[in-house]
């Protein structure tokens, strides 16, 4: 019975991850166009003035929602010691048909009134032999505007890690991830 209950919880978590409908989240207007600093081109090792390399780890927990595909909230550690809230805005089968292409609207919270906005695009691939609902994740997060001390900041982060399904202990799915990229202020 416990195994059946765990499977139901895991399947429920996957359903909550992907939800039933889009909530039509509209991103805040891009403030980034007001700044002249831009991240270096992908693959470039030259840093623009006002840009810095950032990397670290983060964990996020799924927050169930009936109005969206779901949301996550968590903390980034390393070069960015902040809170991030992400709302999934689309989900579809990847071109390979093996996993999912996922997009999210992100808000990075540096402090009161000090926010940065972004869009994440990720590919989730099921992990063979792992509990149902476990995925490897690879993607990009494009930071395109901010308020407060980070007004006009931009950046690009490569993200990778694993999504774990809910269990009888956690009752919520979660991510364990790494980020690495460039932040320009």
PAKOLTI-404891 format. One record per atom (N, C-alpha, C): x, y, z. Coordinates in nm, 2 decimals. Example, Ala and Ser with C-alpha at 12.3 -4.5 7.8 and 13.67 -1.06 7.14 Angstrom:
2
+--------+--------+--------+
|     xx |     yy |     zz |
+--------+--------+--------+
|   1.32 |  -0.57 |   0.78 |
|   1.23 |  -0.45 |   0.78 |
|   1.32 |  -0.33 |   0.78 |
|   1.28 |  -0.22 |   0.71 |
|   1.37 |  -0.11 |   0.71 |
|   1.29 |   0.00 |   0.79 |
+--------+--------+--------+
This chain:
185
+--------+--------+--------+
|     xx |     yy |     zz |
+--------+--------+--------+
|   0.08 |  -0.12 |   0.00 |
|   0.00 |   0.00 |   0.00 |
|   0.09 |   0.13 |   0.00 |
|   0.20 |   0.12 |   0.08 |
|   0.28 |   0.24 |   0.08 |
|   0.34 |   0.27 |  -0.05 |
|   0.38 |   0.17 |  -0.13 |
|   0.44 |   0.18 |  -0.26 |
|   0.34 |   0.24 |  -0.35 |
|   0.21 |   0.20 |  -0.35 |
|   0.11 |   0.25 |  -0.43 |
|   0.08 |   0.40 |  -0.39 |
|   0.08 |   0.43 |  -0.27 |
|   0.06 |   0.57 |  -0.22 |
|   0.18 |   0.66 |  -0.27 |
|   0.30 |   0.61 |  -0.27 |
|   0.41 |   0.68 |  -0.31 |
|   0.40 |   0.71 |  -0.46 |
|   0.36 |   0.61 |  -0.54 |
|   0.34 |   0.62 |  -0.68 |
|   0.23 |   0.73 |  -0.72 |
|   0.12 |   0.73 |  -0.64 |
|   0.02 |   0.82 |  -0.66 |
|   0.07 |   0.96 |  -0.63 |
|   0.15 |   0.98 |  -0.52 |
|   0.20 |   1.11 |  -0.49 |
|   0.30 |   1.16 |  -0.60 |
|   0.38 |   1.07 |  -0.65 |
|   0.47 |   1.10 |  -0.76 |
|   0.40 |   1.14 |  -0.88 |
|   0.30 |   1.07 |  -0.92 |
|   0.22 |   1.10 |  -1.04 |
|   0.14 |   1.23 |  -1.02 |
|   0.09 |   1.25 |  -0.90 |
|   0.02 |   1.38 |  -0.87 |
|   0.12 |   1.50 |  -0.89 |
|   0.24 |   1.48 |  -0.84 |
|   0.34 |   1.58 |  -0.85 |
|   0.37 |   1.62 |  -1.00 |
|   0.38 |   1.51 |  -1.08 |
|   0.41 |   1.53 |  -1.22 |
|   0.29 |   1.61 |  -1.28 |
|   0.17 |   1.57 |  -1.25 |
|   0.05 |   1.65 |  -1.30 |
|   0.06 |   1.79 |  -1.26 |
|   0.09 |   1.81 |  -1.13 |
|   0.10 |   1.95 |  -1.08 |
|   0.21 |   2.03 |  -1.15 |
|   0.32 |   1.96 |  -1.18 |
|   0.43 |   2.03 |  -1.26 |
|   0.37 |   2.08 |  -1.38 |
|   0.29 |   2.00 |  -1.46 |
|   0.25 |   2.04 |  -1.59 |
|   0.12 |   2.10 |  -1.60 |
|   0.03 |   2.09 |  -1.50 |
|  -0.09 |   2.16 |  -1.49 |
|  -0.19 |   2.13 |  -1.61 |
|  -0.29 |   2.21 |  -1.62 |
|  -0.39 |   2.19 |  -1.72 |
|  -0.41 |   2.31 |  -1.82 |
|  -0.37 |   2.43 |  -1.77 |
|  -0.39 |   2.54 |  -1.86 |
|  -0.29 |   2.65 |  -1.83 |
|  -0.27 |   2.74 |  -1.93 |
|  -0.18 |   2.85 |  -1.92 |
|  -0.25 |   2.97 |  -1.85 |
|  -0.18 |   3.04 |  -1.76 |
|  -0.25 |   3.15 |  -1.70 |
|  -0.23 |   3.28 |  -1.77 |
|  -0.16 |   3.28 |  -1.89 |
|  -0.14 |   3.40 |  -1.96 |
|  -0.06 |   3.51 |  -1.90 |
|   0.05 |   3.46 |  -1.82 |
|   0.14 |   3.56 |  -1.75 |
|   0.20 |   3.65 |  -1.86 |
|   0.20 |   3.78 |  -1.83 |
|   0.26 |   3.87 |  -1.92 |
|   0.39 |   3.93 |  -1.85 |
|   0.50 |   3.92 |  -1.92 |
|   0.62 |   3.97 |  -1.86 |
|   0.62 |   4.12 |  -1.85 |
|   0.69 |   4.17 |  -1.75 |
|   0.70 |   4.32 |  -1.74 |
|   0.78 |   4.37 |  -1.86 |
|   0.75 |   4.49 |  -1.90 |
|   0.82 |   4.55 |  -2.02 |
|   0.97 |   4.54 |  -2.00 |
|   1.04 |   4.52 |  -2.11 |
|   1.18 |   4.50 |  -2.10 |
|   1.25 |   4.64 |  -2.07 |
|   1.31 |   4.64 |  -1.95 |
|   1.38 |   4.76 |  -1.91 |
|   1.53 |   4.76 |  -1.97 |
|   1.57 |   4.64 |  -2.00 |
|   1.71 |   4.62 |  -2.04 |
|   1.75 |   4.70 |  -2.16 |
|   1.65 |   4.74 |  -2.25 |
|   1.69 |   4.82 |  -2.37 |
|   1.74 |   4.96 |  -2.33 |
|   1.71 |   5.00 |  -2.20 |
|   1.76 |   5.13 |  -2.16 |
|   1.91 |   5.13 |  -2.12 |
|   1.97 |   5.01 |  -2.11 |
|   2.11 |   5.00 |  -2.07 |
|   2.19 |   4.97 |  -2.19 |
|   2.32 |   5.01 |  -2.19 |
|   2.41 |   4.98 |  -2.31 |
|   2.49 |   4.86 |  -2.28 |
|   2.49 |   4.81 |  -2.16 |
|   2.57 |   4.69 |  -2.13 |
|   2.50 |   4.56 |  -2.17 |
|   2.56 |   4.48 |  -2.24 |
|   2.50 |   4.35 |  -2.28 |
|   2.60 |   4.24 |  -2.25 |
|   2.54 |   4.12 |  -2.23 |
|   2.63 |   4.00 |  -2.20 |
|   2.70 |   3.97 |  -2.33 |
|   2.82 |   3.90 |  -2.31 |
|   2.90 |   3.87 |  -2.43 |
|   2.82 |   3.76 |  -2.51 |
|   2.85 |   3.76 |  -2.64 |
|   2.79 |   3.66 |  -2.73 |
|   2.82 |   3.52 |  -2.68 |
|   2.72 |   3.42 |  -2.70 |
|   2.75 |   3.29 |  -2.66 |
|   2.88 |   3.23 |  -2.72 |
|   2.96 |   3.17 |  -2.63 |
|   3.09 |   3.12 |  -2.67 |
|   3.20 |   3.21 |  -2.67 |
|   3.17 |   3.34 |  -2.65 |
|   3.27 |   3.45 |  -2.64 |
|   3.34 |   3.44 |  -2.50 |
|   3.46 |   3.47 |  -2.49 |
|   3.53 |   3.47 |  -2.36 |
|   3.56 |   3.62 |  -2.32 |
|   3.53 |   3.71 |  -2.41 |
|   3.55 |   3.85 |  -2.38 |
|   3.43 |   3.91 |  -2.30 |
|   3.46 |   3.97 |  -2.19 |
|   3.36 |   4.03 |  -2.10 |
|   3.34 |   4.17 |  -2.14 |
|   3.21 |   4.22 |  -2.15 |
|   3.18 |   4.36 |  -2.18 |
|   3.20 |   4.44 |  -2.05 |
|   3.23 |   4.57 |  -2.06 |
|   3.24 |   4.65 |  -1.94 |
|   3.11 |   4.64 |  -1.86 |
|   3.12 |   4.63 |  -1.73 |
|   3.00 |   4.63 |  -1.64 |
|   2.95 |   4.48 |  -1.63 |
|   3.01 |   4.38 |  -1.69 |
|   2.97 |   4.25 |  -1.68 |
|   3.06 |   4.17 |  -1.59 |
|   3.00 |   4.06 |  -1.53 |
|   3.08 |   3.97 |  -1.44 |
|   3.03 |   3.83 |  -1.46 |
|   3.13 |   3.74 |  -1.45 |
|   3.09 |   3.60 |  -1.45 |
|   3.03 |   3.56 |  -1.32 |
|   2.92 |   3.48 |  -1.32 |
|   2.86 |   3.43 |  -1.20 |
|   2.84 |   3.28 |  -1.21 |
|   2.85 |   3.21 |  -1.10 |
|   2.81 |   3.07 |  -1.09 |
|   2.78 |   3.02 |  -0.95 |
|   2.71 |   2.92 |  -0.94 |
|   2.67 |   2.86 |  -0.81 |
|   2.57 |   2.75 |  -0.82 |
|   2.51 |   2.72 |  -0.71 |
|   2.41 |   2.62 |  -0.70 |
|   2.28 |   2.68 |  -0.65 |
|   2.17 |   2.60 |  -0.68 |
|   2.04 |   2.64 |  -0.62 |
|   1.95 |   2.52 |  -0.61 |
|   1.85 |   2.54 |  -0.53 |
|   1.75 |   2.44 |  -0.51 |
|   1.62 |   2.51 |  -0.51 |
|   1.52 |   2.45 |  -0.57 |
|   1.38 |   2.51 |  -0.58 |
|   1.28 |   2.40 |  -0.55 |
|   1.17 |   2.44 |  -0.49 |
|   1.06 |   2.35 |  -0.46 |
|   0.94 |   2.39 |  -0.54 |
|   0.87 |   2.28 |  -0.59 |
|   0.75 |   2.31 |  -0.67 |
|   0.64 |   2.36 |  -0.58 |
|   0.57 |   2.46 |  -0.62 |
|   0.45 |   2.52 |  -0.55 |
|   0.33 |   2.49 |  -0.64 |
|   0.24 |   2.40 |  -0.59 |
|   0.12 |   2.37 |  -0.68 |
|   0.04 |   2.49 |  -0.70 |
|  -0.02 |   2.49 |  -0.82 |
|  -0.11 |   2.59 |  -0.86 |
|  -0.21 |   2.54 |  -0.97 |
|  -0.34 |   2.56 |  -0.95 |
|  -0.44 |   2.51 |  -1.05 |
|  -0.45 |   2.61 |  -1.16 |
|  -0.39 |   2.73 |  -1.15 |
|  -0.41 |   2.84 |  -1.25 |
|  -0.30 |   2.84 |  -1.35 |
|  -0.19 |   2.76 |  -1.33 |
|  -0.07 |   2.76 |  -1.42 |
|  -0.02 |   2.62 |  -1.44 |
|   0.08 |   2.61 |  -1.51 |
|   0.15 |   2.48 |  -1.52 |
|   0.23 |   2.45 |  -1.39 |
|   0.24 |   2.54 |  -1.30 |
|   0.30 |   2.53 |  -1.17 |
|   0.41 |   2.64 |  -1.15 |
|   0.46 |   2.65 |  -1.03 |
|   0.56 |   2.75 |  -1.00 |
|   0.66 |   2.68 |  -0.91 |
|   0.78 |   2.75 |  -0.90 |
|   0.88 |   2.70 |  -0.81 |
|   0.93 |   2.82 |  -0.73 |
|   0.98 |   2.80 |  -0.62 |
|   1.05 |   2.90 |  -0.53 |
|   1.17 |   2.84 |  -0.47 |
|   1.28 |   2.92 |  -0.46 |
|   1.40 |   2.87 |  -0.40 |
|   1.51 |   2.97 |  -0.38 |
|   1.62 |   2.92 |  -0.35 |
|   1.74 |   3.01 |  -0.31 |
|   1.86 |   2.97 |  -0.40 |
|   1.92 |   3.08 |  -0.46 |
|   2.05 |   3.06 |  -0.53 |
|   2.16 |   3.09 |  -0.43 |
|   2.27 |   3.01 |  -0.44 |
|   2.39 |   3.03 |  -0.36 |
|   2.50 |   3.05 |  -0.45 |
|   2.61 |   3.10 |  -0.40 |
|   2.73 |   3.13 |  -0.49 |
|   2.75 |   3.27 |  -0.52 |
|   2.77 |   3.31 |  -0.64 |
|   2.79 |   3.45 |  -0.68 |
|   2.66 |   3.53 |  -0.66 |
|   2.54 |   3.46 |  -0.67 |
|   2.41 |   3.52 |  -0.65 |
|   2.35 |   3.46 |  -0.53 |
|   2.34 |   3.54 |  -0.42 |
|   2.27 |   3.49 |  -0.30 |
|   2.14 |   3.56 |  -0.30 |
|   2.04 |   3.50 |  -0.37 |
|   1.91 |   3.56 |  -0.39 |
|   1.80 |   3.45 |  -0.38 |
|   1.67 |   3.50 |  -0.38 |
|   1.56 |   3.41 |  -0.39 |
|   1.50 |   3.42 |  -0.54 |
|   1.46 |   3.31 |  -0.59 |
|   1.40 |   3.31 |  -0.72 |
|   1.26 |   3.25 |  -0.72 |
|   1.17 |   3.31 |  -0.79 |
|   1.03 |   3.25 |  -0.81 |
|   1.01 |   3.24 |  -0.96 |
|   0.97 |   3.12 |  -1.00 |
|   0.95 |   3.09 |  -1.14 |
|   0.81 |   3.04 |  -1.16 |
|   0.74 |   3.08 |  -1.27 |
|   0.61 |   3.03 |  -1.31 |
|   0.62 |   2.97 |  -1.45 |
|   0.59 |   2.84 |  -1.46 |
|   0.60 |   2.78 |  -1.59 |
|   0.49 |   2.83 |  -1.68 |
|   0.53 |   2.87 |  -1.80 |
|   0.43 |   2.93 |  -1.89 |
|   0.40 |   2.85 |  -2.01 |
|   0.49 |   2.75 |  -2.04 |
|   0.45 |   2.65 |  -2.15 |
|   0.52 |   2.52 |  -2.13 |
|   0.47 |   2.42 |  -2.19 |
|   0.52 |   2.28 |  -2.18 |
|   0.48 |   2.21 |  -2.30 |
|   0.58 |   2.14 |  -2.37 |
|   0.55 |   2.06 |  -2.49 |
|   0.65 |   1.95 |  -2.50 |
|   0.62 |   1.85 |  -2.58 |
|   0.71 |   1.75 |  -2.61 |
|   0.83 |   1.80 |  -2.68 |
|   0.95 |   1.76 |  -2.65 |
|   1.07 |   1.80 |  -2.72 |
|   1.07 |   1.74 |  -2.86 |
|   1.15 |   1.80 |  -2.95 |
|   1.16 |   1.76 |  -3.08 |
|   1.19 |   1.61 |  -3.09 |
|   1.28 |   1.56 |  -3.00 |
|   1.32 |   1.42 |  -3.00 |
|   1.20 |   1.33 |  -2.96 |
|   1.10 |   1.39 |  -2.89 |
|   0.99 |   1.31 |  -2.84 |
|   1.02 |   1.24 |  -2.71 |
|   1.14 |   1.25 |  -2.66 |
|   1.19 |   1.18 |  -2.54 |
|   1.15 |   1.26 |  -2.42 |
|   1.16 |   1.39 |  -2.42 |
|   1.14 |   1.47 |  -2.30 |
|   1.04 |   1.58 |  -2.32 |
|   1.06 |   1.69 |  -2.25 |
|   0.98 |   1.81 |  -2.26 |
|   1.06 |   1.93 |  -2.28 |
|   1.00 |   2.03 |  -2.35 |
|   1.05 |   2.16 |  -2.36 |
|   0.97 |   2.25 |  -2.27 |
|   1.03 |   2.32 |  -2.18 |
|   0.96 |   2.40 |  -2.08 |
|   1.01 |   2.54 |  -2.08 |
|   0.91 |   2.64 |  -2.07 |
|   0.95 |   2.78 |  -2.05 |
|   0.89 |   2.83 |  -1.92 |
|   0.96 |   2.93 |  -1.86 |
|   0.91 |   2.98 |  -1.74 |
|   0.94 |   3.13 |  -1.73 |
|   0.86 |   3.20 |  -1.66 |
|   0.88 |   3.35 |  -1.63 |
|   0.94 |   3.35 |  -1.50 |
|   1.05 |   3.42 |  -1.48 |
|   1.13 |   3.42 |  -1.36 |
|   1.14 |   3.56 |  -1.30 |
|   1.14 |   3.56 |  -1.16 |
|   1.17 |   3.68 |  -1.09 |
|   1.27 |   3.65 |  -0.99 |
|   1.39 |   3.72 |  -0.99 |
|   1.50 |   3.71 |  -0.90 |
|   1.49 |   3.82 |  -0.80 |
|   1.48 |   3.79 |  -0.67 |
|   1.46 |   3.89 |  -0.56 |
|   1.60 |   3.91 |  -0.49 |
|   1.66 |   4.02 |  -0.51 |
|   1.78 |   4.06 |  -0.45 |
|   1.76 |   4.12 |  -0.31 |
|   1.65 |   4.19 |  -0.29 |
|   1.61 |   4.25 |  -0.17 |
|   1.48 |   4.33 |  -0.19 |
|   1.44 |   4.41 |  -0.09 |
|   1.31 |   4.49 |  -0.11 |
|   1.32 |   4.58 |  -0.22 |
|   1.23 |   4.57 |  -0.32 |
|   1.23 |   4.66 |  -0.44 |
|   1.34 |   4.63 |  -0.54 |
|   1.43 |   4.54 |  -0.51 |
|   1.54 |   4.51 |  -0.60 |
|   1.52 |   4.37 |  -0.67 |
|   1.46 |   4.38 |  -0.79 |
|   1.42 |   4.26 |  -0.86 |
|   1.48 |   4.26 |  -1.00 |
|   1.49 |   4.13 |  -1.05 |
|   1.54 |   4.11 |  -1.19 |
|   1.44 |   4.01 |  -1.25 |
|   1.41 |   4.03 |  -1.38 |
|   1.31 |   3.95 |  -1.45 |
|   1.39 |   3.87 |  -1.56 |
|   1.33 |   3.75 |  -1.58 |
|   1.39 |   3.66 |  -1.68 |
|   1.30 |   3.57 |  -1.74 |
|   1.34 |   3.50 |  -1.85 |
|   1.27 |   3.39 |  -1.92 |
|   1.37 |   3.27 |  -1.92 |
|   1.32 |   3.16 |  -1.88 |
|   1.40 |   3.03 |  -1.89 |
|   1.34 |   2.94 |  -1.99 |
|   1.43 |   2.88 |  -2.07 |
|   1.39 |   2.78 |  -2.16 |
|   1.47 |   2.66 |  -2.13 |
|   1.41 |   2.54 |  -2.11 |
|   1.47 |   2.42 |  -2.06 |
|   1.42 |   2.30 |  -2.13 |
|   1.51 |   2.20 |  -2.14 |
|   1.47 |   2.07 |  -2.18 |
|   1.48 |   1.97 |  -2.07 |
|   1.37 |   1.90 |  -2.04 |
|   1.37 |   1.80 |  -1.93 |
|   1.36 |   1.66 |  -2.00 |
|   1.46 |   1.58 |  -1.96 |
|   1.47 |   1.44 |  -2.01 |
|   1.45 |   1.34 |  -1.90 |
|   1.35 |   1.24 |  -1.91 |
|   1.34 |   1.15 |  -1.80 |
|   1.47 |   1.07 |  -1.77 |
|   1.49 |   1.04 |  -1.64 |
|   1.61 |   0.97 |  -1.61 |
|   1.57 |   0.82 |  -1.60 |
|   1.63 |   0.74 |  -1.69 |
|   1.61 |   0.60 |  -1.70 |
|   1.65 |   0.53 |  -1.57 |
|   1.56 |   0.44 |  -1.51 |
|   1.59 |   0.37 |  -1.39 |
|   1.56 |   0.45 |  -1.26 |
|   1.53 |   0.58 |  -1.27 |
|   1.50 |   0.66 |  -1.15 |
|   1.35 |   0.66 |  -1.13 |
|   1.31 |   0.70 |  -1.01 |
|   1.17 |   0.71 |  -0.98 |
|   1.09 |   0.79 |  -1.09 |
|   0.97 |   0.75 |  -1.12 |
|   0.89 |   0.82 |  -1.22 |
|   0.88 |   0.97 |  -1.18 |
|   0.90 |   1.06 |  -1.28 |
|   0.90 |   1.20 |  -1.25 |
|   1.03 |   1.26 |  -1.23 |
|   1.14 |   1.18 |  -1.24 |
|   1.28 |   1.24 |  -1.22 |
|   1.33 |   1.27 |  -1.36 |
|   1.38 |   1.40 |  -1.38 |
|   1.43 |   1.45 |  -1.50 |
|   1.57 |   1.51 |  -1.49 |
|   1.65 |   1.50 |  -1.59 |
|   1.77 |   1.59 |  -1.60 |
|   1.72 |   1.71 |  -1.67 |
|   1.78 |   1.83 |  -1.64 |
|   1.74 |   1.96 |  -1.70 |
|   1.86 |   2.03 |  -1.75 |
|   1.85 |   2.08 |  -1.87 |
|   1.95 |   2.17 |  -1.93 |
|   1.87 |   2.29 |  -1.99 |
|   1.93 |   2.41 |  -1.97 |
|   1.86 |   2.52 |  -2.03 |
|   1.93 |   2.65 |  -2.01 |
|   1.86 |   2.76 |  -2.06 |
|   1.92 |   2.89 |  -2.05 |
|   1.82 |   2.98 |  -1.98 |
|   1.87 |   3.08 |  -1.91 |
|   1.79 |   3.18 |  -1.84 |
|   1.84 |   3.31 |  -1.89 |
|   1.75 |   3.39 |  -1.96 |
|   1.78 |   3.52 |  -2.01 |
|   1.72 |   3.62 |  -1.92 |
|   1.81 |   3.71 |  -1.86 |
|   1.77 |   3.81 |  -1.77 |
|   1.76 |   3.94 |  -1.85 |
|   1.64 |   4.01 |  -1.84 |
|   1.62 |   4.11 |  -1.94 |
|   1.57 |   4.25 |  -1.88 |
|   1.57 |   4.26 |  -1.75 |
|   1.53 |   4.39 |  -1.69 |
|   1.52 |   4.38 |  -1.54 |
|   1.52 |   4.49 |  -1.48 |
|   1.53 |   4.49 |  -1.33 |
|   1.48 |   4.62 |  -1.28 |
|   1.47 |   4.62 |  -1.14 |
|   1.43 |   4.74 |  -1.07 |
|   1.53 |   4.76 |  -0.95 |
|   1.52 |   4.87 |  -0.89 |
|   1.60 |   4.89 |  -0.77 |
|   1.75 |   4.90 |  -0.81 |
|   1.84 |   4.85 |  -0.72 |
|   1.98 |   4.86 |  -0.74 |
|   2.02 |   4.79 |  -0.87 |
|   1.95 |   4.70 |  -0.93 |
|   1.98 |   4.63 |  -1.05 |
|   1.91 |   4.68 |  -1.17 |
|   1.85 |   4.80 |  -1.16 |
|   1.78 |   4.86 |  -1.27 |
|   1.85 |   4.85 |  -1.40 |
|   1.79 |   4.79 |  -1.50 |
|   1.84 |   4.78 |  -1.64 |
|   1.94 |   4.67 |  -1.65 |
|   1.97 |   4.59 |  -1.55 |
|   2.07 |   4.48 |  -1.56 |
|   2.02 |   4.38 |  -1.66 |
|   2.11 |   4.31 |  -1.72 |
|   2.08 |   4.20 |  -1.82 |
|   2.18 |   4.08 |  -1.78 |
|   2.15 |   3.97 |  -1.84 |
|   2.24 |   3.86 |  -1.82 |
|   2.19 |   3.73 |  -1.89 |
|   2.28 |   3.63 |  -1.89 |
|   2.24 |   3.50 |  -1.94 |
|   2.30 |   3.39 |  -1.85 |
|   2.22 |   3.30 |  -1.81 |
|   2.27 |   3.19 |  -1.72 |
|   2.24 |   3.06 |  -1.79 |
|   2.34 |   2.97 |  -1.79 |
|   2.32 |   2.83 |  -1.83 |
|   2.28 |   2.75 |  -1.70 |
|   2.17 |   2.68 |  -1.71 |
|   2.13 |   2.60 |  -1.59 |
|   2.13 |   2.45 |  -1.62 |
|   2.16 |   2.37 |  -1.52 |
|   2.16 |   2.23 |  -1.54 |
|   2.14 |   2.16 |  -1.41 |
|   2.08 |   2.04 |  -1.41 |
|   2.06 |   1.97 |  -1.28 |
|   1.96 |   1.86 |  -1.30 |
|   1.89 |   1.84 |  -1.19 |
|   1.79 |   1.73 |  -1.18 |
|   1.66 |   1.78 |  -1.11 |
|   1.55 |   1.73 |  -1.17 |
|   1.42 |   1.75 |  -1.10 |
|   1.38 |   1.62 |  -1.04 |
|   1.34 |   1.63 |  -0.91 |
|   1.30 |   1.51 |  -0.83 |
|   1.15 |   1.51 |  -0.80 |
|   1.08 |   1.40 |  -0.81 |
|   0.94 |   1.40 |  -0.79 |
|   0.91 |   1.40 |  -0.64 |
|   0.78 |   1.43 |  -0.61 |
|   0.74 |   1.43 |  -0.47 |
|   0.75 |   1.28 |  -0.41 |
|   0.77 |   1.27 |  -0.28 |
|   0.78 |   1.14 |  -0.21 |
|   0.69 |   1.15 |  -0.09 |
|   0.68 |   1.04 |  -0.02 |
|   0.60 |   1.04 |   0.10 |
|   0.66 |   1.13 |   0.21 |
|   0.79 |   1.16 |   0.19 |
|   0.86 |   1.24 |   0.29 |
|   0.85 |   1.39 |   0.25 |
|   0.88 |   1.42 |   0.12 |
|   0.89 |   1.56 |   0.08 |
|   0.75 |   1.62 |   0.04 |
|   0.66 |   1.54 |  -0.01 |
|   0.53 |   1.58 |  -0.05 |
|   0.53 |   1.69 |  -0.16 |
|   0.65 |   1.73 |  -0.21 |
|   0.66 |   1.83 |  -0.31 |
|   0.79 |   1.80 |  -0.40 |
|   0.78 |   1.81 |  -0.53 |
|   0.89 |   1.79 |  -0.61 |
|   0.99 |   1.91 |  -0.59 |
|   1.11 |   1.88 |  -0.63 |
|   1.21 |   1.99 |  -0.62 |
|   1.32 |   1.97 |  -0.72 |
|   1.40 |   2.08 |  -0.74 |
|   1.52 |   2.09 |  -0.83 |
|   1.64 |   2.09 |  -0.75 |
|   1.75 |   2.03 |  -0.79 |
|   1.88 |   2.06 |  -0.74 |
|   1.96 |   2.10 |  -0.87 |
|   2.01 |   2.22 |  -0.88 |
|   2.06 |   2.28 |  -1.00 |
|   2.20 |   2.35 |  -0.98 |
|   2.26 |   2.38 |  -1.09 |
|   2.38 |   2.47 |  -1.10 |
|   2.35 |   2.57 |  -1.20 |
|   2.41 |   2.69 |  -1.18 |
|   2.40 |   2.80 |  -1.28 |
|   2.54 |   2.85 |  -1.31 |
|   2.56 |   2.90 |  -1.43 |
|   2.68 |   2.97 |  -1.47 |
|   2.65 |   3.06 |  -1.58 |
|   2.71 |   3.18 |  -1.58 |
|   2.68 |   3.27 |  -1.69 |
|   2.74 |   3.41 |  -1.66 |
|   2.67 |   3.51 |  -1.71 |
|   2.71 |   3.65 |  -1.71 |
|   2.60 |   3.74 |  -1.66 |
|   2.63 |   3.83 |  -1.57 |
|   2.54 |   3.93 |  -1.52 |
|   2.60 |   4.07 |  -1.55 |
|   2.53 |   4.15 |  -1.62 |
|   2.57 |   4.29 |  -1.66 |
|   2.49 |   4.39 |  -1.59 |
|   2.55 |   4.49 |  -1.52 |
|   2.48 |   4.59 |  -1.45 |
|   2.52 |   4.73 |  -1.50 |
+--------+--------+--------+
